[in-house]
Amino acid sequence: RRSSDLFPSHDTYASGSNGIINIKTKKGKMLGTNYILDLNYGYSHYNNVGALPKNGQGFTVNSRREKYVLYANINRQLTQWYNSEEQTQYFTNDQQNILETRYNTSLGKGKFLNWSGKVGFDYDFSKKTSLGFSAQINLSESPFERNTEQKSVLPKSVQQLLMGRNRLSTFDNYTFNTHFKQNMDTAGTVLTADFDVILLRSTWNDHFATTNYRDWE
């Protein structure tokens, strides 16, 4: 709302006097429905593992009417990654003679997948009172796999150790909200009240496998 005050001079007319003209304009609501579609895609290419994609999709709708607003959105994000390690270790005695040579190689691959969504509804009972509800969900999972090989070369034997690890972790979040708004007076005093319920759940599931080989000369 915009207010303009005009102060005409009392010198304009011989019989004039000071006066105030208060003009108030009210900003109208933009009614209608909006849609937003969001798409993105990319990838990284590595010699060891090839292409690893990264992409996301999202859709949002917002509908505004005279007495209420309804909105909703859903999003998906996917990222894949990897890390590797190659290491050679030498174990010697005091005379710097090599007692053992150990070769370590490791390759880990994983991804992160997230789904999120939200719906909400706000209703205006009057110009001063409004009430709204919203629900939000966030689901994430992160599978991971790592394979490690350790080869030890001794003077009279060769020992090889193979280790594998698989892990699946998840994290889920649910949020429910109720909000109330009341304009108390024309001076701008506003009473707001929010009530939230938040539910969290997370899981980790790990599997390990170890294989040992040894050859004697």
Solvent accessible surface area in square Angstrom, and as a share of the most:
residue,aa,sasa,rsa
1,R,201,0.74
2,R,184,0.67
3,S,69,0.45
4,S,50,0.32
5,D,76,0.39
6,L,90,0.45
7,F,145,0.60
8,P,67,0.42
9,S,65,0.42
10,H,96,0.43
11,D,111,0.57
12,T,90,0.52
13,Y,156,0.59
14,A,122,0.94
15,S,110,0.71
16,G,31,0.30
17,S,87,0.56
18,N,119,0.61
19,G,31,0.30
20,I,119,0.60
21,I,96,0.49
22,N,80,0.41
23,I,85,0.43
24,K,120,0.51
25,T,74,0.43
26,K,151,0.64
27,K,170,0.72
28,G,57,0.55
29,K,103,0.44
30,M,167,0.75
31,L,90,0.45
32,G,31,0.30
33,T,48,0.28
34,N,96,0.49
35,Y,145,0.55
36,I,105,0.53
37,L,123,0.61
38,D,77,0.40
39,L,118,0.59
40,N,71,0.37
41,Y,156,0.59
42,G,27,0.26
43,Y,128,0.49
44,S,31,0.20
45,H,123,0.55
46,Y,84,0.32
47,N,152,0.78
48,N,98,0.50
49,V,34,0.19
50,G,21,0.20
51,A,57,0.44
52,L,8,0.04
53,P,33,0.21
54,K,90,0.38
55,N,20,0.10
56,G,0,0.00
57,Q,60,0.27
58,G,7,0.07
59,F,84,0.35
60,T,45,0.26
61,V,38,0.22
62,N,51,0.26
63,S,17,0.11
64,R,93,0.34
65,R,98,0.36
66,E,105,0.47
67,K,80,0.34
68,Y,76,0.29
69,V,21,0.12
70,L,90,0.45
71,Y,47,0.18
72,A,27,0.21
73,N,44,0.23
74,I,88,0.45
75,N,53,0.27
76,R,57,0.21
77,Q,79,0.35
78,L,19,0.09
79,T,51,0.30
80,Q,50,0.22
81,W,87,0.30
82,Y,46,0.18
83,N,63,0.32
84,S,55,0.36
85,E,89,0.40
86,E,150,0.67
87,Q,78,0.35
88,T,64,0.37
89,Q,63,0.28
90,Y,134,0.51
91,F,81,0.34
92,T,58,0.34
93,N,47,0.24
94,D,132,0.69
95,Q,130,0.58
96,Q,135,0.60
97,N,83,0.43
98,I,99,0.50
99,L,88,0.44
100,E,27,0.12
101,T,16,0.09
102,R,64,0.23
103,Y,94,0.36
104,N,23,0.12
105,T,58,0.34
106,S,14,0.09
107,L,62,0.31
108,G,0,0.00
109,K,88,0.37
110,G,11,0.10
111,K,62,0.26
112,F,90,0.37
113,L,29,0.14
114,N,22,0.11
115,W,109,0.38
116,S,24,0.16
117,G,12,0.12
118,K,66,0.28
119,V,82,0.47
120,G,5,0.05
121,F,75,0.31
122,D,41,0.21
123,Y,73,0.28
124,D,44,0.23
125,F,117,0.49
126,S,57,0.37
127,K,172,0.73
128,K,101,0.43
129,T,29,0.17
130,S,24,0.16
131,L,49,0.25
132,G,0,0.00
133,F,103,0.43
134,S,17,0.11
135,A,32,0.25
136,Q,76,0.34
137,I,64,0.32
138,N,48,0.25
139,L,63,0.31
140,S,16,0.11
141,E,59,0.26
142,S,28,0.18
143,P,38,0.24
144,F,19,0.08
145,E,81,0.36
146,R,66,0.24
147,N,82,0.42
148,T,32,0.19
149,E,63,0.28
150,Q,49,0.22
151,K,79,0.33
152,S,11,0.07
153,V,54,0.31
154,L,49,0.24
155,P,96,0.60
156,K,149,0.63
157,S,3,0.02
158,V,41,0.24
159,Q,51,0.23
160,Q,53,0.24
161,L,39,0.19
162,L,64,0.32
163,M,71,0.32
164,G,20,0.19
165,R,77,0.28
166,N,73,0.38
167,R,70,0.26
168,L,77,0.38
169,S,17,0.11
170,T,35,0.20
171,F,97,0.40
172,D,10,0.05
173,N,35,0.18
174,Y,62,0.24
175,T,29,0.17
176,F,95,0.40
177,N,27,0.14
178,T,46,0.27
179,H,50,0.22
180,F,70,0.29
181,K,96,0.41
182,Q,40,0.18
183,N,46,0.24
184,M,104,0.47
185,D,64,0.33
186,T,132,0.77
187,A,94,0.73
188,G,54,0.52
189,T,71,0.41
190,V,65,0.37
191,L,95,0.47
192,T,83,0.48
193,A,54,0.42
194,D,97,0.50
195,F,137,0.57
196,D,76,0.39
197,V,62,0.35
198,I,102,0.52
199,L,96,0.48
200,L,113,0.56
201,R,146,0.53
202,S,49,0.32
203,T,63,0.37
204,W,172,0.60
205,N,80,0.41
206,D,55,0.28
207,H,111,0.49
208,F,144,0.60
209,A,67,0.52
210,T,90,0.52
211,T,58,0.34
212,N,94,0.48
213,Y,111,0.42
214,R,115,0.42
215,D,98,0.51
216,W,172,0.60
217,E,167,0.75
